[in-house]
Amino acid sequence: MPMKNNLTVLLQRAWRSCVAQGLLADAELPFVDMELPKDASHGDYASNVAMVLASRLKMSPRRIAEIIVSQIDDRDQVLEKTEIAGPGFINFFIKDQAWRNLLEEIEVRGDNYGQNDLGTGKRVQVEFVSANPTGPLHIGHARGAAVGDVIANILAAAHFSVQREYYINDAGNQMHNLGKSVLLRYRELKGETIAFPEECYRGDYIKDIAREMVQKFGDAPFQDTETNLSFCTKYAAEAILEGIKKDLFAFGVVFDRYFSEKELYEEKGVLNLLDVLEERGFVYSDGQTLWFKTTAFGDEKDRVVIRKNGEPTYFAADIAYHQNKIARGFAKVIDIWGADHHGYIPRMQAAVQALGHEKEALQIVLVQLVNLLRGGKPVAMSTRSGEFVTMQEVVDEVGKDAARYNFLMRRSDSHLDFDLELVKRQSNENPVYYVQYAHARICSIFGMAAEKGYAVPAFCEVDVSKLVIPEELALIKTLARFPEVVEGAALTLEPHRLAFYLLDLAGTFHNYYNKHRVISPDRELTIARLLLVKSLRTVLRNALRLIGVSAPEKM
């Protein structure tokens, strides 16, 4: 259990003792928040629980804090002392030996250190990327892929049963335009002069697909017939989707399922679901158009589900898709969307509730745009004209590790500047290099230790009381935070917390390494420090694995 959680249990136990003895009136104990004080003199952790209870108990928060502290049963002897500060904060000071003993837990748990049981096996689906199969993935999709994949990793580390899903928007007008674009380019390659319509896709990838078809089908007649248009649409969509899968694999992303939008329309699935919602009073007609009553769930206006021409809207398909998801037995479905879909959230939450599910069954994570730079200058992009930087181009230029790490260097709902030149730089300015170098440096230390006759030590062979300097205790305390960071990231779906933590951990280690020699004339001290950096190596590997970045042994 993370140290933070241990202290929470101590407080909860003390609270129950206070109530049982009549020292405090019985009341619902609020969420116990353990914070890391900004000032180390205020302890290792602090809680404001007494101040939260003050209004409920109608008592001074300091008096409440004094009573709670009097009942703390430190049966595991981890506390050096507790202090009551300010208006009623309870500050906890952990014994140095309790911190040192954490190194044994890291050794025992190994690759599993940092995991937790939040999920208790509950099934969760994470749907992300889900780009239309009308063109290759671009850098914006790459950020969404990194965020979605790491969220899935974090939830799996919290022992949720996670399924990654990609929703293929392979129905609708954009597919018609894709097929038409390829067909016209095919005819153009066969010598015709073509006036290319504005709504068609103009990227070079369309010409590549048409060129491939010419090589395969030669002089086969491909005029503007419905059959030929349908064939071109199918051929292009399959080719593009295969390219998408290939690019995602190179980026370290593998989906458990690709779900086709077409499945929703089989046996009139969308229309039948709308009939059910109409019977429940959530869908109504104005005589020409069918509307969903999203205002019943707080949306600003009702939304169209069947247009005047009888065609379902994207919203209608999305309702059916989310019903399909939840019907598959997921306790929660998580959608990773571009930030431009922010206004779409209330209507989808309304749909989930109208289908008879809790609002919380659906959770949306928004991913903001990426500002692509080169040497500080913007790189111009236009999707319609086909002038955009693809995900493959970015990964080929900067590498998978650097791309993934840098996509996580801001909250997903914040704009991100991605400078290609900076991301490629092999220096401490590049966060992924800085973190990976910490791991490589530790591997180098063990190489030098082996040359001097030192084996990798086990906790039982080490006198950890030798680890006394502030930098060593700071390192151990940072290692102790890893399970807390993973748990917090799982609760909030904020993968950037891991990237920030890794930078902090690497910085703490580099600072220690630059001041102190791990291998010294003092054999017992050397062995203790080797155990410390062994633990650090384990945590670096585990954290890097969660964000899908390698842990190199040499750089």
C-alpha positions in Angstrom: 0.0 0.0 0.0 1.4 3.5 -0.9 2.6 5.5 2.2 -0.1 8.0 1.4 -2.8 5.3 1.7 -1.2 4.0 4.9 -1.6 7.4 6.5 -5.2 7.6 5.3 -5.9 4.3 7.0 -4.3 5.6 10.2 -6.6 8.6 10.1 -9.7 6.6 9.4 -8.9 4.2 12.2 -8.3 7.2 14.6 -11.6 8.7 13.6 -13.5 5.5 14.3 -11.9 5.4 17.7 -12.9 9.0 18.5 -16.5 8.3 17.6 -16.6 4.9 19.5 -15.3 6.6 22.7 -17.6 9.6 22.4 -14.7 12.0 21.9 -16.3 13.3 18.7 -19.9 13.2 17.5 -20.6 10.6 14.8 -20.6 12.2 11.4 -19.8 11.0 7.9 -16.0 11.1 7.5 -15.2 13.2 4.4 -12.7 12.2 1.8 -9.3 12.2 3.5 -7.0 14.2 1.4 -3.3 13.7 1.9 -1.1 16.4 0.4 2.6 16.7 -0.1 3.6 19.9 1.7 5.5 22.5 -0.3 7.7 23.2 2.7 9.6 20.1 3.9 9.5 21.5 7.5 5.7 20.8 7.4 6.3 17.1 7.2 6.1 14.4 4.6 2.3 14.5 4.2 -0.5 16.8 5.5 -4.2 16.4 5.9 -7.0 19.1 6.1 -9.6 16.6 7.4 -10.1 18.5 10.7 -11.0 21.7 8.9 -13.4 19.9 6.6 -15.1 18.3 9.7 -15.3 21.6 11.7 -18.6 22.8 10.1 -20.2 19.4 10.6 -19.1 19.0 14.2 -19.4 22.7 15.1 -16.0 22.6 16.7 -12.6 24.4 16.3 -10.6 22.5 13.6 -7.5 22.6 15.9 -9.5 20.9 18.7 -10.7 18.3 16.3 -7.2 17.7 15.0 -5.9 17.3 18.6 -8.6 14.7 19.4 -7.9 12.7 16.2 -4.1 12.8 16.7 -4.6 11.5 20.3 -6.2 8.4 18.9 -3.7 7.6 16.1 -2.5 4.0 16.5 0.8 3.8 14.8 1.0 0.0 15.1 3.5 -0.3 12.2 5.7 2.4 13.8 6.1 4.5 10.6 5.6 7.9 12.3 8.4 10.0 13.7 5.9 12.5 14.9 2.7 14.4 14.1 2.1 18.1 14.4 -0.9 20.3 14.2 -0.2 23.4 12.2 -2.0 26.6 11.3 -5.8 26.5 11.5 -5.8 22.7 11.9 -3.6 20.9 9.4 -2.3 17.5 10.7 1.3 17.1 9.5 2.9 13.7 9.4 6.6 13.1 9.7 7.7 9.6 8.6 10.7 7.8 10.2 13.7 7.6 8.0 13.9 3.8 8.5 10.3 3.4 7.3 11.3 5.1 4.0 14.4 2.9 3.7 12.3 -0.2 4.2 10.4 0.7 1.1 13.3 -0.5 -0.9 12.4 -4.1 0.1 8.9 -3.6 -1.2 10.2 -2.4 -4.6 12.5 -5.4 -4.7 9.7 -7.9 -3.9 7.1 -6.4 -6.2 9.6 -5.8 -9.1 7.7 -5.2 -12.4 4.5 -5.0 -10.4 5.6 -2.1 -8.2 3.3 0.8 -8.8 0.2 -1.3 -9.6 -2.9 -1.1 -7.5 -6.4 -2.7 -7.1 -8.6 0.2 -7.9 -10.3 -1.6 -10.8 -10.9 -4.9 -9.1 -11.2 -6.5 -12.5 -14.0 -4.3 -13.7 -14.3 -4.1 -17.5 -13.5 -0.8 -19.1 -13.3 0.2 -22.7 -11.1 2.9 -24.0 -12.0 4.1 -27.5 -9.5 6.4 -29.1 -8.0 7.7 -32.4 -11.1 6.6 -34.4 -10.0 8.7 -37.4 -12.1 8.5 -40.6 -10.5 6.0 -43.0 -10.3 8.8 -45.6 -6.6 9.6 -45.2 -3.5 8.8 -43.2 -3.2 9.7 -39.5 -1.7 13.1 -38.9 0.1 14.6 -35.9 -3.1 15.4 -34.1 -4.2 11.8 -34.2 -0.7 10.9 -32.9 -1.3 12.9 -29.7 -4.7 11.2 -29.2 -3.1 7.8 -29.8 -0.5 8.4 -27.2 -3.0 9.7 -24.6 -5.5 6.9 -25.2 -2.9 4.2 -25.1 -1.3 5.4 -21.9 -4.7 5.8 -20.2 -5.4 2.2 -21.1 -2.0 1.2 -19.7 -2.6 3.1 -16.5 -6.1 1.5 -16.0 -4.6 -1.9 -16.6 -2.0 -1.2 -13.9 -4.9 -0.3 -11.7 -6.3 -3.8 -12.4 -9.1 -2.8 -14.6 -9.8 -5.3 -17.5 -9.2 -2.9 -20.4 -10.2 -3.2 -24.0 -8.8 -0.8 -26.6 -11.2 0.0 -29.5 -11.0 1.9 -32.7 -14.3 3.0 -34.2 -14.2 3.0 -38.0 -16.4 5.8 -39.5 -16.9 3.8 -42.7 -20.5 5.0 -43.5 -21.7 8.3 -44.7 -20.9 11.0 -47.2 -17.2 11.2 -46.5 -16.8 7.6 -47.8 -18.7 8.5 -50.9 -16.3 11.4 -51.5 -13.3 9.1 -50.8 -14.4 6.6 -53.5 -15.1 9.4 -55.9 -11.7 11.0 -55.3 -9.9 7.7 -56.1 -12.1 7.0 -59.1 -11.4 10.4 -60.6 -7.6 10.1 -60.0 -7.7 6.7 -61.6 -9.4 8.1 -64.7 -6.9 11.0 -64.7 -4.0 8.5 -64.7 -5.7 6.8 -67.7 -5.4 10.0 -69.7 -8.7 11.8 -69.0 -8.8 15.5 -68.2 -10.6 15.7 -64.9 -12.2 18.7 -63.2 -11.6 17.8 -59.5 -14.5 18.7 -57.3 -14.0 20.8 -54.2 -15.4 18.1 -51.9 -13.0 15.5 -53.0 -9.7 14.6 -51.1 -6.6 16.0 -52.8 -3.7 14.4 -50.9 -0.9 12.5 -52.7 -2.1 9.4 -50.9 -5.2 9.4 -53.2 -3.0 9.4 -56.2 -0.9 6.6 -54.7 -4.1 4.5 -54.3 -5.2 5.2 -57.8 -1.7 4.4 -59.1 -1.8 1.1 -57.3 -5.2 0.3 -58.9 -3.9 1.1 -62.3 -1.1 -1.4 -61.7 -3.5 -4.1 -60.5 -6.4 -3.6 -62.9 -4.8 -2.0 -65.9 -7.3 -1.1 -68.6 -10.4 -2.2 -66.8 -13.2 0.4 -67.4 -13.8 2.6 -64.4 -16.4 5.1 -65.4 -18.8 6.9 -63.0 -21.1 4.0 -62.3 -22.5 3.2 -58.8 -20.7 -0.2 -58.9 -17.3 1.3 -59.8 -17.7 4.0 -57.2 -18.6 1.4 -54.5 -15.6 -0.7 -55.5 -13.2 2.3 -55.3 -14.6 3.3 -51.9 -14.1 -0.2 -50.5 -10.6 -0.5 -52.0 -9.5 2.9 -50.8 -10.9 2.5 -47.3 -9.2 -0.9 -46.8 -5.9 0.4 -48.1 -6.1 3.5 -45.8 -7.1 1.4 -42.8 -4.2 -1.0 -43.3 -1.9 2.0 -43.4 -3.4 3.4 -40.2 -2.9 0.0 -38.5 0.7 -0.1 -39.7 1.4 3.5 -38.4 -0.2 2.8 -35.1 1.8 -0.4 -34.6 5.0 1.5 -35.3 3.9 4.0 -32.7 3.4 1.2 -30.1 -0.4 1.2 -30.3 -2.3 -2.1 -30.9 -6.1 -2.2 -30.7 -8.1 -5.2 -29.4 -11.0 -4.4 -31.7 -11.7 -2.3 -34.8 -15.5 -1.7 -34.8 -17.1 -0.8 -38.1 -19.9 1.8 -38.1 -21.6 -0.3 -40.8 -22.3 -2.9 -38.1 -24.7 -0.5 -36.4 -27.0 -0.4 -39.5 -27.3 -4.2 -39.9 -30.9 -5.3 -39.5 -32.0 -1.7 -39.1 -30.2 -1.4 -35.7 -30.1 2.4 -35.6 -33.7 2.9 -36.6 -34.9 0.2 -34.2 -33.1 1.8 -31.3 -34.6 5.2 -32.2 -38.1 3.5 -32.2 -37.4 2.3 -28.6 -36.3 5.8 -27.5 -39.4 7.2 -29.2 -41.6 4.9 -27.1 -39.8 6.1 -24.0 -40.6 9.7 -24.9 -37.0 10.8 -25.7 -37.4 11.0 -29.5 -40.1 13.0 -31.3 -41.0 14.1 -34.8 -41.9 17.6 -36.0 -43.5 16.1 -39.1 -40.3 16.3 -41.2 -37.4 15.6 -38.9 -36.8 13.3 -36.0 -35.4 14.9 -32.8 -33.8 13.6 -29.7 -34.9 15.3 -26.5 -31.4 16.0 -25.1 -32.8 19.1 -23.2 -34.4 16.6 -20.8 -30.8 15.9 -19.6 -29.5 19.5 -19.5 -28.3 20.0 -23.1 -28.9 23.5 -24.5 -31.2 22.3 -27.3 -32.7 19.1 -28.8 -30.7 17.3 -31.5 -31.6 15.9 -34.9 -31.3 12.2 -35.3 -33.1 11.7 -38.7 -32.8 14.4 -41.3 -35.6 15.6 -43.6 -34.2 13.3 -46.4 -34.6 10.3 -44.1 -30.9 9.8 -43.5 -29.7 9.3 -39.9 -27.2 11.8 -38.4 -23.8 11.0 -36.9 -25.5 11.5 -33.6 -28.0 8.7 -34.3 -25.2 6.3 -35.1 -23.2 7.4 -32.0 -26.3 6.7 -29.8 -26.4 3.2 -31.2 -22.7 2.7 -30.9 -22.6 3.6 -27.2 -25.6 1.4 -26.5 -23.6 -1.4 -28.2 -20.6 -0.7 -26.1 -22.4 -0.7 -22.8 -24.4 -3.8 -23.8 -21.1 -5.6 -24.2 -20.7 -5.5 -20.4 -18.3 -2.6 -19.8 -18.7 -0.9 -16.4 -17.4 2.3 -18.0 -16.7 3.5 -21.5 -14.0 6.1 -22.0 -13.9 8.2 -25.3 -10.8 10.1 -26.3 -12.0 13.0 -28.5 -10.5 16.0 -30.1 -11.1 19.2 -28.2 -13.3 20.5 -31.1 -15.9 18.0 -30.0 -16.4 19.6 -26.6 -19.9 20.7 -27.5 -20.8 17.1 -28.3 -20.3 15.9 -24.7 -23.8 17.0 -23.3 -25.7 15.3 -26.0 -23.8 12.0 -25.7 -24.2 12.1 -21.9 -27.9 12.7 -22.5 -28.1 9.7 -24.8 -26.4 7.4 -22.3 -28.9 8.4 -19.6 -31.9 8.1 -22.0 -30.7 4.5 -22.7 -31.1 3.8 -19.0 -27.5 4.1 -17.8 -25.8 6.3 -15.3 -24.2 9.5 -16.7 -20.9 8.3 -15.2 -21.0 5.2 -17.5 -19.5 7.4 -20.1 -16.4 9.5 -19.6 -14.9 11.8 -22.1 -11.2 12.9 -22.3 -10.5 15.8 -24.6 -7.2 16.2 -26.5 -6.2 19.6 -27.7 -4.6 20.5 -31.0 -0.8 20.2 -31.6 1.1 23.2 -32.8 3.7 21.7 -35.0 7.0 23.7 -35.1 10.4 23.3 -36.7 13.1 25.4 -35.0 10.4 27.5 -33.3 8.6 28.3 -36.6 5.1 27.0 -37.4 4.8 24.2 -40.0 1.8 25.0 -42.2 -0.9 22.3 -42.5 -4.1 21.9 -44.5 -6.0 18.6 -44.3 -8.3 19.4 -47.2 -5.5 20.3 -49.6 -3.6 17.2 -48.5 -0.7 19.4 -47.1 -0.3 18.0 -43.6 2.4 16.2 -41.7 1.5 12.6 -41.2 2.0 10.6 -38.0 4.4 8.3 -39.9 6.5 11.2 -40.9 6.8 12.5 -37.3 7.7 9.0 -35.9 10.2 8.5 -38.7 11.9 11.8 -38.0 11.9 11.9 -34.2 11.4 8.3 -33.2 8.6 6.6 -31.3 9.9 7.2 -27.8 10.5 10.9 -28.2 7.2 11.5 -29.9 5.2 9.6 -27.2 6.9 11.3 -24.3 6.6 14.8 -25.7 2.9 14.3 -26.5 2.4 13.7 -22.7 4.3 16.8 -21.6 1.1 18.8 -21.2 -2.4 18.0 -19.9 -4.3 16.5 -22.8 -6.8 19.4 -22.8 -4.0 22.0 -23.2 -2.5 23.1 -26.5 0.9 21.5 -27.1 3.8 23.0 -29.0 5.7 20.1 -30.7 9.0 21.3 -32.1 10.5 18.7 -34.3 14.1 20.0 -33.9 13.9 20.2 -30.1 12.3 16.7 -29.8 15.2 15.2 -31.8 17.8 16.9 -29.7 20.1 14.6 -27.7 20.4 16.9 -24.7 18.9 17.6 -21.3 16.5 20.0 -22.9 14.8 17.0 -24.4 12.7 15.4 -21.6 12.8 11.8 -23.0 16.5 11.9 -23.4 16.9 13.3 -19.8 14.8 10.4 -18.4 16.2 7.6 -20.5 19.7 8.8 -19.7 19.0 8.3 -16.0 18.2 4.6 -16.8 21.3 4.2 -19.0 23.5 5.8 -16.4 22.3 3.3 -13.7 23.0 0.4 -16.1 26.5 1.9 -16.6 27.0 2.0 -12.8 26.2 -1.7 -12.5 28.6 -2.4 -15.3 31.4 -0.6 -13.4 30.3 -2.3 -10.1 30.6 -5.7 -11.7 34.2 -4.9 -12.9 35.0 -4.2 -9.2 33.5 -7.4 -8.0 30.1 -6.2 -6.8 27.0 -8.3 -7.5 23.6 -6.7 -7.7 22.6 -6.7 -4.0 19.4 -8.0 -2.4 17.7 -6.1 0.3 18.5 -8.8 2.9 22.2 -8.3 2.2 22.2 -4.6 2.8 22.5 -2.3 5.8 20.1 0.4 4.5 20.8 2.5 7.6 23.9 3.6 5.6 21.5 5.7 3.4 21.4 8.8 5.5 22.2 11.9 3.3 19.3 14.1 2.3 19.7 13.3 -1.4 19.3 9.6 -0.7 16.2 10.1 1.4 14.8 12.4 -1.2 15.3 9.7 -3.9 13.5 7.1 -1.7 10.6 9.4 -1.0 10.3 10.1 -4.8 10.3 6.3 -5.4 7.6 6.0 -2.8 5.4 8.4 -4.7 5.2 6.2 -7.8 2.2 4.1 -6.7 0.4 7.3 -5.7 1.1 8.8 -9.1 -0.2 5.8 -10.9 -3.3 5.7 -8.7 -4.0 9.4 -9.2 -3.5 9.1 -13.0 -6.0 6.2 -13.1 -8.6 8.2 -11.0 -8.3 11.3 -13.1 -7.4 9.8 -16.5 -4.4 12.2 -16.6 -1.4 10.4 -18.2 0.8 13.6 -18.1 1.2 12.9 -14.4 3.6 10.0 -15.3 5.7 12.2 -17.7 6.0 14.8 -15.0 6.9 12.3 -12.3 9.6 10.7 -14.5 11.2 14.1 -15.0 11.2 14.7 -11.3 12.6 11.3 -10.5 15.3 11.6 -13.2 16.2 15.1 -11.9 16.5 13.9 -8.3 18.8 11.1 -9.4 21.0 13.2 -11.7 21.4 15.7 -8.8 22.4 12.8 -6.5 24.8 11.3 -9.0 26.5 14.6 -9.6 27.2 15.1 -5.9 28.0 11.6 -4.6 29.8 8.5 -5.8 27.8 5.3 -5.8 30.9 3.1 -5.8 33.2 4.3 -3.1 36.0 2.9 -0.9 33.3 2.1 1.8 32.1 -1.3 0.8 28.9 -1.4 2.9 27.9 2.1 1.7 28.6 1.1 -1.9 26.3 -2.0 -1.5 23.6 0.2 0.1 23.8 2.7 -2.7 23.7 -0.1 -5.4 20.4 -1.3 -3.8 19.1 2.3 -4.0 19.9 2.7 -7.7 18.6 -0.8 -8.3 15.3 0.3 -6.9 15.4 3.4 -9.0 16.1 1.4 -12.2 13.0 -0.7 -11.4 10.8 2.3 -11.0 12.1 4.0 -14.1 11.5 0.9 -16.2 8.0 0.5 -14.8 7.0 4.1 -15.4 8.5 4.1 -18.9 6.7 0.9 -19.7 3.4 2.6 -18.7 3.9 5.4 -21.2 5.2 3.1 -23.9 8.7 4.3 -24.0 11.8 2.1 -23.9 14.4 2.0 -21.1 17.8 1.8 -23.0 20.8 0.4 -21.2 23.2 2.5 -23.3 23.0 5.9 -24.9 
